[in-house]
Structure formats: C-alpha cells, structure tokens
C-alpha cells in the first residue's frame, strides 16, 4: 500500500524539482545557440 506523503515531504520534493529545473535551465543557457543538450 502506498502511504500518503506529508505536506513537508511534498514541499521537499517540489523544492528539489525546482533545483533540478534551475540546473537544466543554466545548462541550456550555457550551450551554444541552437544546440539542445
């Protein structure tokens, strides 16, 4: 049975997702124009 996530866990996951998205965005920006990693 899957246990429900607490609000704190959901917030933590959301924050982790933001960090990953920010990292990907930085990589795309650093890449040469027209190049998709």
Steps between C-alpha positions, in 0.01 A plus 500: 500500500627845410519728798387857476771763483504766767485868406866534596601216266301652214666838558841333506434322171373820342812688611724221365317520168562873489871453559520245217305727265730791585805286426361388164414858412857610576640222280273596211596865534870412505468280189570652161193658336296243309660207683271286713675280756 
